Amino acid sequence: MVVGKGAKLMSSLPERIGNFFKSLGGRHRSGISDFLNFAGPGLLVTVGFIDPGNWATNVAAGSQFGLSLLWVVTLSTIMLILLQHNVAHLGIVTGLCLSEAVSRYFPRWLTIPVLGSAVLAGIATQLAEILGAAIGLRMLTGLPIILGAMLSSGLVVYMLFSNSYRKLEKWIMGFVTLIGLAFLFELTLVPIEWKAAAQAWVTPAFPGGSWTILMGILGAVVMPHNLFLHSEIIQSRQWNKESEEVIARELRFEFLDTMFSMIVGWAINSSMILMAAGAFYSTGHPIVELEEAQHLLKPLLGDASATVFAIALLMAGFASSVTAGMAGGSIFAGIFDEPYNINDSHTILGIGITVTGAMSLLLVSDPFRALILSQVLLSIQLPITIVAQIYLTSSTAVMGKYANNHMQIILLSATALLVIVFNVMLLWSTLT
């Protein structure tokens, strides 16, 4: 009997080994499949990381200072990963977006100014994004800025109300992909010193006269609406927050999604500086406006380069306008302790306030003065949002055992302090 059992065991051993490795492969494929199903929210946040404001500062940085400010893109990306990863945890663990959490856990006298200022910041963000799309349209068609802004706003509203979240996500992912491909095309047309670039990505440098642009790069990266948005849209992947196992899996996937998406944003922002350095800095053409960059690309790199640049700017402005509208709806709905729901009256009103507020500012003042005003509003509001976020994610009453530990609090506080200091300095340089 013993011999028979041993023979049976030995005869089945190869089969068992084969089944073991098949199960490993199955779990591996299943893990990849699960992550791909989860991926997406981070790329919607990335759109705000490559919006027209980033274009302006990156092109100015590359054209005026060459590769020397690439390290700022690296630093800002690291800070963004920490903050976005943290606020996404709030959404996964509590099932609440940042706006809902403020309404639920803050006293009413504090909720109104925190979220009211966030609504104003959403309008300011929307103004900048719509203006970027309008500039892209003018580059391509000659359409006046105001008409281009009105057309862009109409398309944004149509996209938000005619598509489900999943469809919007696919559209935005497509836009990000095309923007990335556009800059890959631009990089093939200019000489790049890759060894110098690799060093510049990790070596801080402060060339004379660069301080304002340096602050602009950092200030354009972490934006209030993206923190509200990420905590909202991450819940589109929430299957069962009652299960500890599912929460743990979602937290892992969220980190990978955020990390991957922010690296994509880092690559696109770096490409803008690399392109500007190769096309303009090397030829002695400092750039202060995006339209100036597009005009100069024609004689330097050809019509195709200028056209691709304008199309990519239009896509960046339009895509970021869509996500800014979503954020506006989420923030306003949260005031009433409700989640984003395109069929709900508070979400609809929030989107309407965000889009019409931005258009009103464009119509009643010079577009570029309105843009300066929007940056002032963002610089004032951002510290409020970051402090509220860290308070909530550090509270065991809100997050339970998933609350920030001491090291996370230190890292987040240091990041917040750095972001706040640079935004205050940017605000000061804007007003003086």
C-alpha positions, 0 to 999 in steps of 0.5 A: 500500500505504501509503495502504491501511494508513493508510486501514485505520488511520484507519477502525479508530481510533474502534473502538480508542478505544472499546475503550480506554475500555471496557477502562478501565471494565472494569478499574475495574468489576473493581477495585471488584468485587475490593475488594467481594469482599475487604471484610469483615475490617475490619468484624469488627474494627469490632465491637470498636470499638463494643462495650458498653465504648465505649457506656458511655464515649461516652454518659458523655462526651456526657451530661457534656461535650457535644461537647467530647470528639469529638476523642478519637474522631478521635484514637483512630480514627487510632491504631486504623487504624495498628495494625490496618493494620500487624497485617493486613500481618503476616497477608497477608505471612507467612500467620500470625496474630499468635499463630502468629507469636509462637509461631514467632519468639519463644523458648518462655520468652517465648511462654508469658507473651505468649500466656498473658496474651493468653488472659486478656485474651480472657476479660476481653474476652468478659466485657465483651461478654457483659455488654453483651448481657445488659444489652441483654436486661434492658432489653428483657425484664427478664431477670436479668443472669446468665440473660441472660449465659448465654443470650447465651453459648449463642447465641455458641457456637451461632453459632461452631460452626454457621456458616462464617467467611463466614456469620459475616462476613455476620452481623456486617456485618448487625449493624454496619449495623443498629447504624449505622441505629439511631443514625441514627434516634436522631440524627433525634430530637435537636437537633445543632449540626453546626458545633460538632460539626465543630469538636469533631472536630478541636479538642482540649479538656480540660473539668474532670473529663473526664480519666477518661472521656477515658482510657476512650474511648482505652482502649476503642478499641485492644484486644488481641483485635482485633489477634490477630483481624485478623491471622487473618481477613485470611487468609480473603482470601489467594489466593496469597501466593507471587505478589508481584503478589497480595500487593501487591493484597491490601495495597492492598485491606486498607488500603481495607477497614481505612480504610473500616471504621474510619471506620464505627466512627468515625461510630457512636462519634461518633453515640453522643456526639452523641445523648447530648449532644443528649438528656442534656447539653442537658437536664442529665442526666449518665449513668453507666450504660447502663440509666439512659440507656435509662430517660431516653430514654423521657420525653425522646425516646419509647418508640421511641428507648428500644427502638431503643437497647436493641436496638442495644446487644444487637446490639453485645454479641452481635456483639462476643461472637462476634468475641471468641470467634473471637479466643480460639480464634485466640490459643489455637490459635496457642500450638500454631503452628496457625491458627484452624479451628473443626474443630480441637481447639485452636481449640475448646478456645480458644473454650471457655476464653474463653466459660466463663472469662468466665461463671465470672467473672460467676458467682463475683463481682458482674458489675460488679466482674468488669467492673472486673477485666476492664478491669484485665487488658486495661490490663496486657496491651495493651502486651505485645501491641503491643510484640510486634506492632511487633517482628514487623512490623519484623523483616526475618526475619519480613516480608522486604522488607515490614518496617516502614520507619523512618517506620512504626516511628516512627509505630507506636512513638509510637502504642504509647507513647500507647496504653500511657500512657493505659492505664496511667493508666486502670489507675491511676484504676481501682485508686485 
